[in-house]
């Protein structure tokens, strides 16, 4: 066993730190909508049922499906590029979601956030 093969370079630690930061941002992004419900629900004219479906059932079903799809896609394409594309799309859709002023726009943008959000954890290399 050669020690050179098992040596971890500092760039690997930097990338791990970056992926950890993305995961934390991903988690916080998913929690913010519920945290600001008292302001968002009346502003968009949502009922409690609509908001519950938006942040609960619809989100988790679509998020899970996109996670499976992105995991399969990560096995077929360059993972670094997939993470970069997912991050760029996630950033753009988050900005558009924040600018939404109508109920349908908010719901559609929130659903569209699932594929890029699901692209964050899926392509990360896991130990074999």
Secondary structure by P-SEA (a helix, b strand, c coil): cccccccccaaaaaaaaaaaaaaaaaaaaaaccccaaaaaaaaacccaaaaaaaacaaaaaaaaaaaaaaaaaaacccaaaaaaaaaaaaaaaaaaaaacccaaaaaaaaaaaaaaaaaccccccccc
